[in-house]
């Protein structure tokens, strides 16, 4: 052990530890979640970049000696690399608005710099965690800036995985493009569609959410580095304030912008709320998709059984042969947690009184965990589920042919009343709508076949978007919403 001192007294710190007394106190004070700061790799990396930008600026302005500045910069590179993540043991849930996190970073960087300069760890008279590493800074501008940067880094991973997942759904959509099925509303049979259209829609909605996430992340690029304690820039050299954000942009590769009003930016967590909302939107959409997959694959003998999910593990310790949709189920559970995290962010944002939000550690953990879980979940869903989904084509085709949903396709030809009557009688008799229509002379056999065939629209002269889809009519400009274009084709 080595003995270190702060304003509260002395404390023993493990001799081999890269951290110091402030970190050691935080370890003792916050045995809360058991999740260490070092598990948030993107946040540790972002902290290193913030400290590196500050050290470069302070060295450039001769606010710290050049040799110390260079050692600090090199230490920041080591932290950014991930080699010393184990040296960030502070619990992610902590009081102090992130002070323990900032102190942890200051001490680790100082001790790495000390070793590079030939001094033992803890020799803070040579390199001071606060006087040198934290020069011109406060937790109140360092921590939120690092959190914003960390979320930008983490989001890139999520966007990449969502793109791959979207592509997997699109591929399944193409593979299933000619397979007819009955679409459902309110769990009841509705109108014809294809299985391909259903899966293509999953792909489209994920692409939409990728765009929404990028839009929300753009708000994170505004930061308050240089604002110090409450936004007035107290203790920071004016030239440092002018230069440090540009330095951080260069160091991190992220185009950050200076907040318009540092006082407002020091307490404002609106960007975090917007980003959290976008994450929740994505999570809930993914959960809805997975609930659909579970429903469509239900059975396999007494449910919908329209698709088959890849079997991943035995589903029961008592029911032989049972296989459960475990991958979609885990995505549902991720969504539950992300939705809960959004509530956490909301409450933390609302309770940040006066010139600082004391609850940014909860916000940071909630958002970083949400992004991480969604990233992992998207990977698992694509790799272990979506890419291996198969269609129960024979069942889908037989149901499509027998379904009263066919009656909707007859509306343009026979009208609502006749089509509804056919649907009711088909249900009562067990015959298909099309067979009844042909038998009663309401349709020619070739018309009925054309409506059921993949090229139905072309055979009837109707524009159809894809296999076994309903005609799509467009009003001509100036005709009014009730006018049907090319109605003469019917």
C-alpha positions as CSV (number, residue, x, y, z in Angstrom):
1,X,0.0,0.0,0.0
2,X,1.0,3.6,-0.4
3,X,-0.4,6.5,1.7
4,X,-2.0,9.4,-0.2
5,X,-3.4,12.6,1.2
6,X,-6.3,14.9,0.2
7,X,-8.2,17.7,1.9
8,X,-10.1,15.1,4.0
9,X,-7.0,13.4,5.3
10,X,-5.0,10.3,4.4
11,X,-5.9,6.9,2.9
12,X,-4.1,3.8,1.9
13,X,-4.1,3.0,-1.8
14,X,-2.8,-0.2,-3.4
15,X,0.9,0.4,-4.3
16,X,0.3,-1.1,-7.8
17,X,-2.9,1.0,-8.5
18,X,-2.9,3.5,-11.3
19,X,-5.6,5.4,-9.4
20,X,-5.2,7.5,-6.3
21,X,-6.9,8.7,-3.1
22,X,-10.0,10.3,-4.8
23,X,-10.7,7.1,-6.7
24,X,-10.2,5.0,-3.6
25,X,-12.7,7.1,-1.7
26,X,-15.2,6.6,-4.5
27,X,-14.7,2.8,-4.4
28,X,-15.6,2.9,-0.7
29,X,-18.4,5.3,-1.1
30,X,-20.3,3.8,-4.0
31,X,-20.6,0.0,-3.9
32,X,-23.9,0.3,-5.8
33,X,-24.2,-1.5,-9.1
34,X,-21.0,-3.5,-9.2
35,X,-20.5,-2.2,-12.8
36,X,-17.2,-0.4,-13.1
37,X,-16.6,2.7,-15.2
38,X,-14.0,0.7,-17.2
39,X,-16.8,-1.4,-18.7
40,X,-18.0,1.6,-20.7
41,X,-15.1,1.5,-23.1
42,X,-16.4,4.4,-25.2
43,X,-16.6,6.7,-22.1
44,X,-13.1,5.9,-21.0
45,X,-11.8,6.6,-24.5
46,X,-13.8,9.9,-24.6
47,X,-12.4,11.0,-21.3
48,X,-8.9,10.3,-22.6
49,X,-9.5,12.5,-25.6
50,X,-10.9,15.3,-23.5
51,X,-7.8,15.2,-21.2
52,X,-5.5,15.0,-24.2
53,X,-7.1,18.0,-25.9
54,X,-6.8,20.0,-22.6
55,X,-3.2,19.0,-22.2
56,X,-2.3,19.9,-25.8
57,X,-4.0,23.3,-25.3
58,X,-2.4,23.9,-21.9
59,X,1.1,23.0,-23.3
60,X,0.6,25.2,-26.3
61,X,-0.3,28.1,-24.1
62,X,2.6,27.4,-21.7
63,X,0.1,26.9,-18.8
64,X,1.9,23.6,-17.9
65,X,5.5,22.6,-18.5
66,X,6.2,21.1,-21.9
67,X,7.7,17.9,-20.6
68,X,4.7,17.3,-18.3
69,X,2.3,18.1,-21.1
70,X,3.9,15.7,-23.4
71,X,3.8,12.9,-20.8
72,X,0.2,13.6,-20.1
73,X,-0.6,13.4,-23.8
74,X,1.2,10.1,-24.1
75,X,-0.7,8.8,-21.0
76,X,-4.0,9.8,-22.6
77,X,-3.1,7.8,-25.7
78,X,-2.5,4.8,-23.4
79,X,-5.9,5.3,-21.8
80,X,-7.6,5.7,-25.1
81,X,-6.2,2.5,-26.4
82,X,-8.0,0.4,-23.8
83,X,-4.9,-1.0,-22.2
84,X,-5.8,0.3,-18.7
85,X,-9.5,0.0,-18.6
86,X,-9.0,-2.1,-15.4
87,X,-7.7,1.1,-13.7
88,X,-11.2,2.6,-13.8
89,X,-12.9,0.8,-10.9
90,X,-15.4,3.5,-9.9
91,X,-19.0,2.4,-9.9
92,X,-21.0,3.9,-12.8
93,X,-23.7,5.0,-10.4
94,X,-22.1,7.6,-8.1
95,X,-22.9,10.9,-6.4
96,X,-21.1,14.1,-7.2
97,X,-22.2,14.7,-10.8
98,X,-19.3,12.6,-12.2
99,X,-16.6,14.0,-10.0
100,X,-15.4,10.5,-9.1
101,X,-15.1,9.6,-12.8
102,X,-13.1,12.8,-13.6
103,X,-10.8,12.2,-10.6
104,X,-10.3,8.6,-11.6
105,X,-9.2,9.8,-15.1
106,X,-7.0,12.5,-13.6
107,X,-5.2,10.1,-11.3
108,X,-4.7,7.3,-13.9
109,X,-3.3,9.8,-16.4
110,X,-1.1,11.4,-13.8
111,X,0.4,8.1,-12.6
112,X,1.1,7.0,-16.2
113,X,2.8,10.3,-16.9
114,X,4.8,9.9,-13.7
115,X,6.1,6.5,-14.7
116,X,7.0,7.9,-18.2
117,X,9.0,10.7,-16.5
118,X,10.8,8.2,-14.2
119,X,8.8,8.9,-11.0
120,X,6.9,6.3,-8.8
121,X,3.2,6.3,-8.7
122,X,1.7,8.7,-6.3
123,X,4.5,11.3,-6.6
124,X,2.1,14.1,-7.4
125,X,4.5,16.8,-6.6
126,X,6.0,16.0,-10.0
127,X,2.7,15.5,-12.0
128,X,-0.4,16.6,-10.2
129,X,-3.8,15.1,-11.1
130,X,-5.5,18.3,-10.5
131,X,-2.9,21.0,-11.0
132,X,-1.6,19.5,-14.3
133,X,-4.0,16.9,-15.7
134,X,-7.2,18.9,-14.7
135,X,-5.7,22.3,-15.6
136,X,-8.4,24.8,-16.8
137,X,-11.1,22.1,-16.3
138,X,-13.9,21.1,-14.0
139,X,-15.9,17.9,-13.8
140,X,-18.9,20.0,-14.8
141,X,-17.5,20.6,-18.3
142,X,-15.3,17.5,-18.7
143,X,-17.8,14.9,-17.8
144,X,-20.8,15.9,-20.0
145,X,-18.5,16.5,-22.9
146,X,-17.0,13.0,-22.5
147,X,-20.5,11.5,-22.2
148,X,-21.6,13.2,-25.4
149,X,-18.5,12.1,-27.3
150,X,-18.9,8.5,-25.9
151,X,-22.5,8.3,-27.2
152,X,-21.4,9.4,-30.6
153,X,-18.7,6.7,-30.7
154,X,-21.2,4.1,-29.4
155,X,-23.8,5.1,-31.9
156,X,-21.6,4.3,-34.8
157,X,-21.5,0.6,-33.7
158,X,-25.3,0.5,-33.3
159,X,-26.0,2.1,-36.7
160,X,-23.7,-0.4,-38.4
161,X,-25.5,-3.3,-36.8
162,X,-28.9,-1.9,-37.6
163,X,-27.9,-1.5,-41.2
164,X,-26.9,-5.2,-41.3
165,X,-30.1,-6.2,-39.7
166,X,-32.1,-4.1,-42.1
167,X,-30.3,-5.7,-45.0
168,X,-31.1,-9.2,-43.6
169,X,-34.8,-8.3,-43.5
170,X,-34.6,-6.9,-47.0
171,X,-33.0,-10.1,-48.2
172,X,-35.7,-12.2,-46.6
173,X,-38.3,-9.9,-48.2
174,X,-36.9,-10.6,-51.7
175,X,-36.7,-14.3,-51.0
176,X,-40.4,-14.3,-49.9
177,X,-41.6,-11.9,-52.6
178,X,-43.8,-14.4,-54.4
179,X,-45.4,-16.0,-51.4
180,X,-49.0,-14.9,-50.9
181,X,-50.5,-14.5,-47.4
182,X,-53.3,-12.8,-45.7
183,X,-52.5,-9.6,-43.9
184,X,-54.1,-9.0,-40.5
185,X,-55.4,-6.0,-38.6
186,X,-56.5,-6.4,-35.0
187,X,-55.4,-10.0,-35.2
188,X,-58.2,-10.7,-37.8
189,X,-57.9,-11.5,-41.4
190,X,-57.7,-8.3,-43.5
191,X,-56.5,-8.2,-47.1
192,X,-54.0,-10.1,-49.3
193,X,-50.3,-9.3,-49.3
194,X,-47.1,-11.2,-49.7
195,X,-44.8,-12.4,-47.0
196,X,-42.1,-10.5,-48.8
197,X,-43.9,-7.2,-48.3
198,X,-44.2,-7.9,-44.6
199,X,-40.4,-8.5,-44.2
200,X,-39.5,-5.6,-46.5
201,X,-41.4,-3.3,-44.2
202,X,-39.3,-4.4,-41.3
203,X,-36.2,-3.4,-43.3
204,X,-37.7,0.0,-44.2
205,X,-38.6,0.9,-40.6
206,X,-35.1,0.1,-39.3
207,X,-33.7,2.4,-42.0
208,X,-36.0,5.2,-40.9
209,X,-34.8,4.8,-37.3
210,X,-31.2,4.9,-38.4
211,X,-31.9,8.3,-39.8
212,X,-33.7,9.4,-36.7
213,X,-30.8,8.3,-34.4
214,X,-28.3,10.3,-36.5
215,X,-30.6,13.4,-36.2
216,X,-30.8,13.0,-32.5
217,X,-27.0,12.5,-32.2
218,X,-26.3,15.7,-34.0
219,X,-27.5,17.5,-30.8
220,X,-24.8,15.8,-28.9
221,X,-22.1,17.6,-30.9
222,X,-22.6,20.8,-29.0
223,X,-20.4,20.8,-25.9
224,X,-19.4,23.1,-23.1
225,X,-15.7,22.3,-22.6
226,X,-14.0,25.4,-21.3
227,X,-17.1,26.4,-19.3
228,X,-15.6,24.9,-16.0
229,X,-17.8,24.9,-12.9
230,X,-21.1,26.6,-13.9
231,X,-20.4,28.0,-17.4
232,X,-18.6,31.2,-16.5
233,X,-15.2,29.8,-17.4
234,X,-13.7,30.6,-14.0
235,X,-10.1,29.4,-13.5
236,X,-9.7,28.8,-17.3
237,X,-7.4,30.9,-19.4
238,X,-9.5,32.7,-22.1
239,X,-7.3,31.5,-24.8
240,X,-7.7,27.9,-23.6
241,X,-11.5,28.4,-23.8
242,X,-11.2,29.6,-27.3
243,X,-9.0,26.7,-28.5
244,X,-9.8,23.6,-26.6
245,X,-13.0,22.5,-28.4
246,X,-11.2,22.7,-31.8
247,X,-8.4,20.6,-30.3
248,X,-10.9,18.0,-29.1
249,X,-12.4,17.8,-32.5
250,X,-9.0,17.2,-34.0
251,X,-8.1,14.6,-31.4
252,X,-11.4,12.7,-31.5
253,X,-12.2,13.0,-35.2
254,X,-15.7,14.3,-34.3
255,X,-16.7,17.7,-35.5
256,X,-17.8,19.3,-32.2
257,X,-19.2,22.8,-31.8
258,X,-19.0,25.2,-28.9
259,X,-22.3,25.8,-27.1
260,X,-23.8,29.2,-27.7
261,X,-24.3,29.9,-23.9
262,X,-22.0,28.0,-21.5
263,X,-24.1,28.7,-18.5
264,X,-27.2,27.1,-20.1
265,X,-25.1,24.3,-21.6
266,X,-23.7,23.4,-18.2
267,X,-27.1,22.3,-16.8
268,X,-29.0,21.5,-20.0
269,X,-29.6,17.8,-20.7
270,X,-32.1,18.2,-23.5
271,X,-29.8,16.5,-26.0
272,X,-29.6,13.5,-23.8
273,X,-33.4,13.3,-23.5
274,X,-33.8,13.6,-27.3
275,X,-31.2,10.9,-27.9
276,X,-32.9,8.7,-25.2
277,X,-36.2,9.1,-26.9
278,X,-34.7,8.0,-30.3
279,X,-33.2,5.0,-28.7
280,X,-36.5,4.1,-27.1
281,X,-38.2,4.5,-30.5
282,X,-35.8,2.1,-32.1
283,X,-36.0,-0.4,-29.2
284,X,-39.8,-0.4,-29.3
285,X,-39.9,-0.9,-33.1
286,X,-37.5,-3.8,-32.8
287,X,-39.6,-5.3,-30.0
288,X,-42.7,-5.0,-32.2
289,X,-41.0,-6.7,-35.0
290,X,-39.9,-9.5,-32.7
291,X,-43.4,-9.9,-31.3
292,X,-44.6,-10.3,-34.9
293,X,-41.9,-12.9,-35.5
294,X,-43.0,-14.8,-32.4
295,X,-46.6,-14.6,-33.5
296,X,-46.0,-15.6,-37.1
297,X,-43.9,-18.6,-36.0
298,X,-46.3,-19.6,-33.2
299,X,-47.2,-23.3,-33.1
300,X,-45.8,-25.1,-34.9
301,X,-49.0,-27.1,-35.1
302,X,-51.7,-25.0,-33.4
303,X,-50.5,-21.5,-34.0
304,X,-50.1,-19.3,-37.1
305,X,-47.0,-21.2,-38.2
306,X,-46.5,-19.0,-41.2
307,X,-42.7,-18.9,-40.7
308,X,-40.1,-21.1,-39.1
309,X,-37.4,-19.5,-36.9
310,X,-34.0,-21.2,-36.6
311,X,-34.1,-23.5,-33.6
312,X,-31.5,-22.4,-31.1
313,X,-32.0,-24.5,-27.9
314,X,-34.2,-26.9,-26.2
315,X,-37.3,-25.1,-25.0
316,X,-38.3,-27.0,-22.0
317,X,-37.0,-29.3,-19.3
318,X,-40.3,-31.2,-19.2
319,X,-41.8,-31.0,-22.7
320,X,-39.7,-33.0,-25.2
321,X,-39.2,-31.4,-28.6
322,X,-40.4,-28.0,-27.6
323,X,-38.4,-25.1,-29.2
324,X,-39.0,-21.5,-28.1
325,X,-38.4,-18.2,-30.0
326,X,-35.6,-17.3,-27.6
327,X,-33.9,-14.7,-29.8
328,X,-36.9,-12.5,-30.4
329,X,-37.7,-12.9,-26.7
330,X,-34.4,-11.5,-25.7
331,X,-34.9,-8.5,-28.0
332,X,-38.3,-7.9,-26.3
333,X,-36.5,-7.8,-22.9
334,X,-33.8,-5.4,-24.2
335,X,-36.6,-3.1,-25.3
336,X,-38.2,-3.2,-21.8
337,X,-34.9,-2.1,-20.3
338,X,-34.3,0.7,-22.9
339,X,-37.8,2.0,-22.2
340,X,-37.0,2.0,-18.5
341,X,-33.7,3.7,-19.1
342,X,-35.6,6.5,-20.9
343,X,-37.7,7.0,-17.8
344,X,-34.4,7.2,-15.8
345,X,-33.0,9.8,-18.1
346,X,-36.2,11.8,-18.0
347,X,-36.3,11.8,-14.2
348,X,-32.6,12.7,-13.9
349,X,-33.0,15.5,-16.4
350,X,-36.0,17.0,-14.5
351,X,-34.2,16.9,-11.1
352,X,-31.0,18.6,-12.1
353,X,-31.4,21.8,-10.1
354,X,-30.0,25.2,-10.7
355,X,-26.6,25.5,-12.5
356,X,-25.7,21.8,-12.7
357,X,-27.3,18.4,-13.2
358,X,-26.0,16.2,-10.4
359,X,-27.5,13.1,-12.0
360,X,-25.5,12.9,-15.2
361,X,-23.9,9.6,-14.1
362,X,-27.3,7.9,-14.2
363,X,-28.0,9.5,-17.5
364,X,-24.7,8.4,-18.9
365,X,-25.0,4.8,-17.7
366,X,-28.6,4.5,-18.9
367,X,-27.8,5.7,-22.4
368,X,-24.5,3.8,-22.8
369,X,-26.1,0.6,-21.6
370,X,-29.1,1.1,-23.9
371,X,-26.9,1.6,-26.9
372,X,-24.7,-1.4,-26.0
373,X,-27.6,-3.7,-25.5
374,X,-29.3,-2.6,-28.7
375,X,-26.1,-3.1,-30.6
376,X,-25.6,-6.6,-29.3
377,X,-29.2,-7.4,-29.7
378,X,-29.3,-6.3,-33.3
379,X,-26.3,-8.5,-34.0
380,X,-27.9,-11.5,-32.3
381,X,-31.3,-11.0,-34.0
382,X,-29.7,-10.9,-37.5
383,X,-27.1,-13.7,-37.0
384,X,-29.1,-16.2,-35.0
385,X,-32.7,-15.5,-36.2
386,X,-33.5,-13.4,-39.3
387,X,-31.0,-14.8,-41.7
388,X,-32.3,-18.3,-41.1
389,X,-36.0,-17.7,-41.2
390,X,-38.0,-20.0,-43.6
391,X,-41.5,-19.6,-44.9
392,X,-44.2,-22.2,-44.6
393,X,-45.0,-21.7,-48.2
394,X,-47.5,-24.5,-48.7
395,X,-49.6,-23.4,-45.7
396,X,-49.5,-19.7,-46.7
397,X,-50.7,-20.5,-50.2
398,X,-53.5,-22.7,-49.1
399,X,-54.7,-20.2,-46.6
400,X,-54.4,-17.4,-49.1
401,X,-56.6,-19.2,-51.6
402,X,-59.2,-20.1,-49.0
403,X,-59.3,-16.8,-47.2
404,X,-62.3,-14.4,-47.3
405,X,-59.6,-11.7,-47.7
406,X,-60.0,-12.4,-51.4
407,X,-63.3,-10.5,-51.2
408,X,-61.5,-7.2,-51.0
409,X,-59.8,-7.8,-54.3
410,X,-63.3,-8.1,-55.9
411,X,-64.4,-4.6,-54.8
412,X,-63.4,-2.8,-58.0
413,X,-65.2,-5.4,-60.1
414,X,-68.3,-6.4,-58.0
415,X,-68.8,-3.7,-55.4
416,X,-68.8,-3.8,-51.6
417,X,-72.2,-5.4,-51.1
418,X,-71.7,-8.3,-53.4
419,X,-68.1,-8.9,-52.2
420,X,-69.3,-8.9,-48.5
421,X,-72.1,-11.3,-49.3
422,X,-69.6,-13.7,-51.0
423,X,-67.4,-13.5,-48.0
424,X,-70.1,-14.3,-45.5
425,X,-71.3,-17.2,-47.6
426,X,-67.8,-18.5,-48.1
427,X,-67.3,-18.6,-44.4
428,X,-70.6,-20.5,-43.9
429,X,-70.1,-23.0,-46.8
430,X,-66.4,-23.6,-46.5
431,X,-65.9,-22.7,-50.2
432,X,-63.5,-20.0,-51.3
433,X,-64.7,-16.6,-52.3
434,X,-63.2,-16.9,-55.8
435,X,-64.8,-20.3,-56.3
436,X,-68.3,-19.0,-55.3
437,X,-67.8,-15.9,-57.6
438,X,-67.0,-18.2,-60.6
439,X,-69.8,-20.7,-59.8
440,X,-72.3,-17.9,-59.7
441,X,-71.1,-16.3,-62.9
442,X,-69.8,-13.2,-61.3
443,X,-66.3,-13.8,-62.5
444,X,-64.7,-15.6,-65.4
445,X,-62.4,-18.4,-64.4
446,X,-59.5,-16.7,-65.9
447,X,-60.3,-13.5,-64.0
448,X,-60.3,-15.4,-60.7
449,X,-57.0,-17.1,-61.5
450,X,-55.5,-13.8,-62.5
451,X,-56.5,-12.2,-59.2
452,X,-54.8,-15.0,-57.4
453,X,-51.7,-15.2,-59.6
454,X,-48.5,-13.3,-59.1
455,X,-49.1,-11.2,-62.2
456,X,-52.8,-10.5,-61.5
457,X,-52.5,-6.8,-62.0
458,X,-51.0,-7.1,-65.5
459,X,-53.7,-9.7,-66.6
460,X,-56.5,-7.4,-65.5
461,X,-54.9,-4.2,-66.7
462,X,-54.5,-3.0,-63.1
463,X,-51.3,-1.6,-61.6
464,X,-50.2,-3.8,-58.8
465,X,-47.1,-3.3,-56.6
466,X,-46.2,-6.9,-56.3
467,X,-47.4,-10.5,-56.1
468,X,-51.1,-11.0,-55.0
469,X,-51.3,-7.4,-54.0
470,X,-54.4,-5.2,-54.4
471,X,-54.6,-2.6,-57.2
472,X,-53.3,0.8,-56.4
473,X,-55.2,3.8,-57.9
474,X,-53.9,7.3,-58.1
475,X,-55.9,10.4,-58.4
476,X,-54.9,12.6,-61.3
477,X,-54.0,16.2,-60.4
478,X,-57.1,18.4,-60.6
479,X,-59.6,15.6,-60.5
480,X,-60.1,15.5,-56.8
481,X,-59.5,12.8,-54.3
482,X,-62.4,10.6,-55.5
483,X,-61.3,10.4,-59.1
484,X,-59.8,7.1,-60.3
485,X,-57.0,7.3,-62.9
486,X,-57.4,5.0,-66.0
487,X,-60.7,3.6,-64.7
488,X,-61.5,2.7,-68.2
489,X,-59.1,-0.3,-68.0
490,X,-61.7,-2.0,-65.7
